[in-house]
Amino acid sequence: MNVRISYDSISAMLDLVRKLKQDRITIDDVVGVVCHPDYEMEFNRYGKHITKEAFCDYFLTFPGLQEQDVTNPGLRAHHRYYLDLYEHLDVYERNLSRLEAITEDFFRKQVDIALNGLPDDLPLEEVNFIFTIGIGQSFGYIYETNTHFDFLQLVKDHDITAFQSTIAHEVHHVGFNTVIRQLDFDSISLEQLFYIYFAGEGLAVKYCNNAEGVLSKAIHPTTKNVGLDAYTWQFLGQDFETSMARFHDVVSQIREHKITTEEELLKELQQFWMNPYIDGQPKDKPPRLKHFRLYSFGNEIWGIIHDCFGKDKVYATLRDIKKFPDVFNQALRQLNADQYAIPKSGVHS
């Protein structure tokens, strides 16, 4: 497998911040940097949500802006990281040296971890690791064959020498998306699609973060929940019954034709399963949860299939998704947790 690592746009952006602090920057300077291929990839990924023009205008004025003054939601969510960069430029320059010292072997080891949690017959030929001073709120994401990390969040919220699990997690997404592209979605029902939505993040944390939940157990005896936010994981674990009840309720709503379209299902996912706010938390404050319920509950419902039957059964079930309720119920039976079983009626609707 070909592995490419790119972070050369970071030094150019740090130079821009230094020019900004010295009040000797021009719009042409900013445009020149964001035309770098790595930034072109970022703008393509964010699309209309954060345009190159919007970012350039923001960059020239961000040191004097309050969070509420930033009108673009993506830039506003990322604003505090840019302010930290401006105030502590030397910290980021030192950390760039640490990033540059990480060897290709380090990345290849994380690729191997990801591959161990993917089908053995997966055709994965190339992975590109791209680090930039990010333009949007995502810390890590995949786009085409690229695995991107935001250098700002890496420095402020993580540790450059201890983010192995995050690399493996994102590479797992690259491979998982290859599996998903092999599915025939024309023959997949709305209920079956609901089950699939939990697999991507659920299996990534299962295999790459050694996640442990309420039903699903860590695969390895080493450190559990590597790279996962401790508060978030504890909160979601304690709220497991709420998630399970909602899961069953959505299945019922689909079978009773109360949820009838993919758009309605996506709305459910966004409002509950991907909601980073806890009940009662003001929406104008940073969200308390660092991971969605989609992660933790995906680890539960897909993870127990691995625990009981192994990795091959996990991907055989994903590839023949109509069997998910039966396989899931069989795993629950082995764990003496039949109270969580998916009812038989309407399974293949």
Solvent accessible surface area in square Angstrom, and as a share of the most:
residue,aa,sasa,rsa
1,M,79,0.35
2,N,101,0.52
3,V,19,0.11
4,R,114,0.41
5,I,48,0.24
6,S,9,0.06
7,Y,53,0.20
8,D,89,0.46
9,S,1,0.00
10,I,0,0.00
11,S,52,0.34
12,A,38,0.29
13,M,0,0.00
14,L,6,0.03
15,D,85,0.44
16,L,6,0.03
17,V,0,0.00
18,R,88,0.32
19,K,56,0.24
20,L,21,0.11
21,K,87,0.37
22,Q,93,0.41
23,D,129,0.67
24,R,138,0.51
25,I,31,0.16
26,T,72,0.42
27,I,75,0.38
28,D,108,0.56
29,D,40,0.21
30,V,0,0.00
31,V,57,0.33
32,G,53,0.51
33,V,21,0.12
34,V,0,0.00
35,C,64,0.38
36,H,43,0.19
37,P,99,0.62
38,D,6,0.03
39,Y,0,0.00
40,E,60,0.27
41,M,16,0.07
42,E,1,0.00
43,F,17,0.07
44,N,96,0.49
45,R,78,0.28
46,Y,22,0.09
47,G,34,0.32
48,K,177,0.75
49,H,128,0.57
50,I,2,0.01
51,T,54,0.31
52,K,48,0.20
53,E,122,0.55
54,A,34,0.26
55,F,0,0.00
56,C,5,0.03
57,D,91,0.47
58,Y,13,0.05
59,F,0,0.00
60,L,53,0.26
61,T,74,0.43
62,F,0,0.00
63,P,44,0.28
64,G,66,0.64
65,L,45,0.22
66,Q,111,0.49
67,E,71,0.32
68,Q,144,0.64
69,D,73,0.38
70,V,7,0.04
71,T,123,0.72
72,N,32,0.16
73,P,88,0.56
74,G,16,0.16
75,L,5,0.02
76,R,83,0.30
77,A,47,0.36
78,H,1,0.00
79,H,1,0.00
80,R,88,0.32
81,Y,12,0.05
82,Y,1,0.00
83,L,56,0.28
84,D,30,0.15
85,L,0,0.00
86,Y,44,0.17
87,E,116,0.52
88,H,83,0.37
89,L,8,0.04
90,D,73,0.38
91,V,46,0.27
92,Y,1,0.00
93,E,61,0.27
94,R,143,0.52
95,N,18,0.09
96,L,15,0.07
97,S,68,0.44
98,R,96,0.35
99,L,0,0.00
100,E,87,0.39
101,A,76,0.59
102,I,25,0.13
103,T,83,0.48
104,E,80,0.36
105,D,79,0.41
106,F,39,0.16
107,F,1,0.00
108,R,92,0.34
109,K,118,0.50
110,Q,12,0.05
111,V,6,0.03
112,D,77,0.40
113,I,73,0.37
114,A,0,0.00
115,L,57,0.29
116,N,110,0.56
117,G,1,0.01
118,L,1,0.00
119,P,11,0.07
120,D,126,0.65
121,D,104,0.54
122,L,23,0.11
123,P,83,0.52
124,L,23,0.12
125,E,134,0.60
126,E,72,0.32
127,V,0,0.00
128,N,14,0.07
129,F,0,0.00
130,I,4,0.02
131,F,0,0.00
132,T,0,0.00
133,I,0,0.00
134,G,1,0.01
135,I,0,0.00
136,G,1,0.01
137,Q,108,0.48
138,S,29,0.19
139,F,33,0.14
140,G,22,0.21
141,Y,12,0.05
142,I,35,0.18
143,Y,61,0.23
144,E,131,0.59
145,T,58,0.34
146,N,17,0.09
147,T,0,0.00
148,H,1,0.00
149,F,0,0.00
150,D,0,0.00
151,F,0,0.00
152,L,0,0.00
153,Q,15,0.07
154,L,0,0.00
155,V,24,0.14
156,K,87,0.37
157,D,73,0.38
158,H,76,0.34
159,D,62,0.32
160,I,1,0.01
161,T,78,0.45
162,A,65,0.50
163,F,4,0.02
164,Q,67,0.30
165,S,8,0.05
166,T,21,0.12
167,I,0,0.00
168,A,1,0.00
169,H,14,0.06
170,E,15,0.07
171,V,0,0.00
172,H,0,0.00
173,H,20,0.09
174,V,9,0.05
175,G,0,0.00
176,F,11,0.05
177,N,55,0.28
178,T,17,0.10
179,V,0,0.00
180,I,32,0.16
181,R,174,0.63
182,Q,97,0.43
183,L,24,0.12
184,D,89,0.46
185,F,87,0.36
186,D,143,0.74
187,S,83,0.53
188,I,29,0.15
189,S,28,0.18
190,L,36,0.18
191,E,0,0.00
192,Q,13,0.06
193,L,21,0.10
194,F,0,0.00
195,Y,0,0.00
196,I,11,0.06
197,Y,60,0.23
198,F,0,0.00
199,A,0,0.00
200,G,13,0.12
201,E,38,0.17
202,G,0,0.00
203,L,0,0.00
204,A,0,0.00
205,V,0,0.00
206,K,0,0.00
207,Y,16,0.06
208,C,10,0.06
209,N,5,0.03
210,N,9,0.05
211,A,0,0.00
212,E,41,0.19
213,G,24,0.23
214,V,63,0.36
215,L,23,0.11
216,S,0,0.00
217,K,103,0.43
218,A,20,0.16
219,I,54,0.27
220,H,92,0.41
221,P,136,0.85
222,T,98,0.57
223,T,98,0.57
224,K,102,0.43
225,N,44,0.23
226,V,58,0.33
227,G,51,0.49
228,L,20,0.10
229,D,45,0.23
230,A,82,0.63
231,Y,80,0.31
232,T,0,0.00
233,W,21,0.07
234,Q,110,0.49
235,F,51,0.21
236,L,5,0.03
237,G,27,0.26
238,Q,139,0.62
239,D,34,0.17
240,F,9,0.04
241,E,103,0.46
242,T,63,0.36
243,S,5,0.03
244,M,4,0.02
245,A,66,0.51
246,R,79,0.29
247,F,0,0.00
248,H,41,0.18
249,D,66,0.34
250,V,0,0.00
251,V,3,0.02
252,S,47,0.30
253,Q,48,0.21
254,I,13,0.06
255,R,43,0.16
256,E,100,0.45
257,H,138,0.62
258,K,138,0.58
259,I,13,0.07
260,T,79,0.46
261,T,57,0.33
262,E,79,0.36
263,E,124,0.56
264,E,74,0.33
265,L,0,0.00
266,L,62,0.31
267,K,117,0.50
268,E,18,0.08
269,L,3,0.01
270,Q,110,0.49
271,Q,107,0.48
272,F,27,0.11
273,W,0,0.00
274,M,70,0.31
275,N,47,0.24
276,P,32,0.20
277,Y,44,0.17
278,I,34,0.17
279,D,148,0.77
280,G,83,0.80
281,Q,22,0.10
282,P,75,0.47
283,K,132,0.56
284,D,110,0.57
285,K,113,0.48
286,P,77,0.48
287,P,47,0.30
288,R,111,0.40
289,L,7,0.03
290,K,123,0.52
291,H,25,0.11
292,F,59,0.25
293,R,24,0.09
294,L,16,0.08
295,Y,41,0.16
296,S,14,0.09
297,F,2,0.01
298,G,0,0.00
299,N,0,0.00
300,E,7,0.03
301,I,1,0.00
302,W,0,0.00
303,G,0,0.00
304,I,0,0.00
305,I,0,0.00
306,H,35,0.16
307,D,55,0.29
308,C,29,0.17
309,F,68,0.28
310,G,24,0.23
311,K,35,0.15
312,D,107,0.55
313,K,77,0.33
314,V,0,0.00
315,Y,4,0.02
316,A,54,0.42
317,T,3,0.01
318,L,0,0.00
319,R,93,0.34
320,D,43,0.22
321,I,9,0.05
322,K,97,0.41
323,K,103,0.44
324,F,0,0.00
325,P,2,0.01
326,D,45,0.23
327,V,6,0.04
328,F,0,0.00
329,N,7,0.04
330,Q,74,0.33
331,A,0,0.00
332,L,0,0.00
333,R,129,0.47
334,Q,109,0.48
335,L,67,0.33
336,N,132,0.68
337,A,5,0.04
338,D,74,0.38
339,Q,133,0.59
340,Y,26,0.10
341,A,33,0.25
342,I,2,0.01
343,P,76,0.48
344,K,135,0.57
345,S,89,0.57
346,G,38,0.37
347,V,9,0.05
348,H,116,0.52
349,S,70,0.45
